[in-house]
């Protein structure tokens, strides 16, 4: 399975794995699965750091670099097709990061791993729910 990690799932997998349910943890640890991350998640994490909603013991860019080196992931590129598809996503909210993640999952045929209730019912993509 090819799994696109929502920003919070990626972060939790590294710093708070107890927040992941047994199914998600099993799939993330399965060596047969491919783990993907969008550059949008890096951007979103940096924005959260700037707003003070997430903090590290070092510069955010340093922490991110170490995290990406420690747990290599496939990079889900923001292509022209992803950008175009992001504008055709029907969501009840306007979050640009969510639009890009859903478009990325659709374009690359990835399963979105998320705990975000607003995304769990998304049509046209596969979703792996992290519900406790």
Secondary structure, 3 states (H helix, E strand, C coil): CEEEECHHHHHHHHHCHHHCCHHHHHHHHCCCCEEEEEHHHHHHHHHHHHCCCCCCCCCHHHHHHHHHHHCCCEEECCCHHHHHHHCCCCCCCCCHHHHHHHHHHHHHCCEEEECCHHHHCCCCCEEEECCC
